[in-house]
Amino acid sequence: MRYTDTVILKYQNDKTPKRYDPTLGRIVGGKDWSKEVKCNVTGASLDLQAKLGGLLNATSLVVRFRSPVTVSVTSVEYRGNKYIPVTARGYLAGRSVLYVNKAVK
């Protein structure tokens, strides 16, 4: 398998403090980080969509990484589009897979 595609993983750093802002009514703080990673990107097959139930749809992608993903990914950018992770899978060989859906604007 060739890892010729590039995605940008976006995640939040756990060391940056977050707090609740009562005037905004939401959690604020926490610095967003991004990392560019080589990977293999394919579309989700119909068989995989059936196995995962209603989690994946026609715009879903399967993103495979050569090394393990150790951070909690909040979003993935691929070819200018934003995707939201649905589920992740790690394998004994150190490889990781993210199943992502295209974000609705």
MIGU-549227 format. One record per residue (C-alpha): z, y, x. Coordinates in steps of 0.001 Angstrom, whole numbers, padded with zeros to 6 digits. Layout:
<atom><z>Z</z><y>Y</y><x>X</x></atom>
...
//
This chain:
<atom><z>000000</z><y>000000</y><x>000000</x></atom>
<atom><z>-000968</z><y>003395</y><x>001341</x></atom>
<atom><z>001419</z><y>006323</y><x>001076</x></atom>
<atom><z>-001203</z><y>009089</y><x>001094</x></atom>
<atom><z>000027</z><y>011286</y><x>-001768</x></atom>
<atom><z>002572</z><y>014071</y><x>-001421</x></atom>
<atom><z>005163</z><y>015139</y><x>-003985</x></atom>
<atom><z>007880</z><y>017763</y><x>-003941</x></atom>
<atom><z>011287</z><y>016440</y><x>-004969</x></atom>
<atom><z>013632</z><y>019033</y><x>-006437</x></atom>
<atom><z>017358</z><y>018403</y><x>-006541</x></atom>
<atom><z>020654</z><y>020266</y><x>-006532</x></atom>
<atom><z>023046</z><y>020199</y><x>-003621</x></atom>
<atom><z>026452</z><y>018805</y><x>-004611</x></atom>
<atom><z>028247</z><y>020978</y><x>-002035</x></atom>
<atom><z>027351</z><y>024240</y><x>-003782</x></atom>
<atom><z>029959</z><y>025073</y><x>-006438</x></atom>
<atom><z>028945</z><y>025236</y><x>-010092</x></atom>
<atom><z>030872</z><y>026936</y><x>-012857</x></atom>
<atom><z>030651</z><y>027613</y><x>-016561</x></atom>
<atom><z>029600</z><y>031147</y><x>-017502</x></atom>
<atom><z>030946</z><y>031947</y><x>-020985</x></atom>
<atom><z>028645</z><y>034962</y><x>-021487</x></atom>
<atom><z>025516</z><y>032873</y><x>-020839</x></atom>
<atom><z>026961</z><y>029760</y><x>-022445</x></atom>
<atom><z>025828</z><y>027390</y><x>-019677</x></atom>
<atom><z>026607</z><y>026061</y><x>-016216</x></atom>
<atom><z>025480</z><y>028389</y><x>-013419</x></atom>
<atom><z>025488</z><y>028081</y><x>-009657</x></atom>
<atom><z>024389</z><y>025229</y><x>-007496</x></atom>
<atom><z>021533</z><y>025867</y><x>-005139</x></atom>
<atom><z>018220</z><y>024154</y><x>-005857</x></atom>
<atom><z>016713</z><y>022280</y><x>-002928</x></atom>
<atom><z>013225</z><y>020893</y><x>-002517</x></atom>
<atom><z>011761</z><y>018357</y><x>-000147</x></atom>
<atom><z>008135</z><y>017362</y><x>000444</x></atom>
<atom><z>007748</z><y>013582</y><x>000722</x></atom>
<atom><z>004841</z><y>011201</y><x>001327</x></atom>
<atom><z>004476</z><y>008582</y><x>-001403</x></atom>
<atom><z>002130</z><y>006449</y><x>-003481</x></atom>
<atom><z>001457</z><y>007746</y><x>-007009</x></atom>
<atom><z>-000144</z><y>005679</y><x>-009762</x></atom>
<atom><z>-000266</z><y>005840</y><x>-013529</x></atom>
<atom><z>002051</z><y>003656</y><x>-015575</x></atom>
<atom><z>000332</z><y>000522</y><x>-016869</x></atom>
<atom><z>000490</z><y>-000512</y><x>-020513</x></atom>
<atom><z>002509</z><y>-003564</y><x>-019501</x></atom>
<atom><z>005103</z><y>-001388</y><x>-017747</x></atom>
<atom><z>005235</z><y>000982</y><x>-020736</x></atom>
<atom><z>005949</z><y>-002003</y><x>-022990</x></atom>
<atom><z>008703</z><y>-003314</y><x>-020680</x></atom>
<atom><z>010501</z><y>000023</y><x>-020493</x></atom>
<atom><z>010258</z><y>000582</y><x>-024228</x></atom>
<atom><z>009782</z><y>004126</y><x>-025411</x></atom>
<atom><z>010767</z><y>005743</y><x>-022113</x></atom>
<atom><z>007244</z><y>006091</y><x>-020724</x></atom>
<atom><z>004161</z><y>007592</y><x>-022363</x></atom>
<atom><z>000476</z><y>008149</y><x>-021562</x></atom>
<atom><z>001230</z><y>010937</y><x>-019052</x></atom>
<atom><z>003812</z><y>008919</y><x>-017106</x></atom>
<atom><z>003523</z><y>008266</y><x>-013384</x></atom>
<atom><z>005025</z><y>005707</y><x>-011019</x></atom>
<atom><z>006025</z><y>007299</y><x>-007703</x></atom>
<atom><z>006736</z><y>004838</y><x>-004861</x></atom>
<atom><z>008505</z><y>005895</y><x>-001661</x></atom>
<atom><z>008634</z><y>004092</y><x>001656</x></atom>
<atom><z>012243</z><y>005142</y><x>002278</x></atom>
<atom><z>015181</z><y>005189</y><x>-000142</x></atom>
<atom><z>015823</z><y>008281</y><x>-002248</x></atom>
<atom><z>019499</z><y>009095</y><x>-001804</x></atom>
<atom><z>019731</z><y>012309</y><x>-003852</x></atom>
<atom><z>019778</z><y>012843</y><x>-007597</x></atom>
<atom><z>016279</z><y>014174</y><x>-008316</x></atom>
<atom><z>016043</z><y>016745</y><x>-011128</x></atom>
<atom><z>012248</z><y>017163</y><x>-011116</x></atom>
<atom><z>009105</z><y>016124</y><x>-009261</x></atom>
<atom><z>006038</z><y>018311</y><x>-008609</x></atom>
<atom><z>002701</z><y>016550</y><x>-008163</x></atom>
<atom><z>-000642</z><y>018357</y><x>-008014</x></atom>
<atom><z>000825</z><y>021495</y><x>-009547</x></atom>
<atom><z>002373</z><y>019695</y><x>-012530</x></atom>
<atom><z>006083</z><y>019234</y><x>-013139</x></atom>
<atom><z>007481</z><y>015797</y><x>-013995</x></atom>
<atom><z>010964</z><y>014775</y><x>-015119</x></atom>
<atom><z>012445</z><y>011491</y><x>-013810</x></atom>
<atom><z>013126</z><y>008888</y><x>-016499</x></atom>
<atom><z>014566</z><y>006136</y><x>-014351</x></atom>
<atom><z>014742</z><y>005113</y><x>-010693</x></atom>
<atom><z>014769</z><y>001773</y><x>-008941</x></atom>
<atom><z>015770</z><y>000858</y><x>-005394</x></atom>
<atom><z>014749</z><y>-002337</y><x>-003626</x></atom>
<atom><z>016404</z><y>-004353</y><x>-000859</x></atom>
<atom><z>013593</z><y>-003540</y><x>001559</x></atom>
<atom><z>014628</z><y>000133</y><x>001417</x></atom>
<atom><z>011829</z><y>001264</y><x>-000838</x></atom>
<atom><z>012402</z><y>003376</y><x>-003956</x></atom>
<atom><z>010468</z><y>003907</y><x>-007174</x></atom>
<atom><z>010738</z><y>006816</y><x>-009617</x></atom>
<atom><z>009306</z><y>006571</y><x>-013117</x></atom>
<atom><z>008490</z><y>010096</y><x>-014313</x></atom>
<atom><z>007148</z><y>011782</y><x>-017460</x></atom>
<atom><z>005186</z><y>015015</y><x>-017538</x></atom>
<atom><z>007372</z><y>017946</y><x>-018519</x></atom>
<atom><z>006545</z><y>019709</y><x>-021767</x></atom>
<atom><z>006141</z><y>023450</y><x>-021292</x></atom>
//
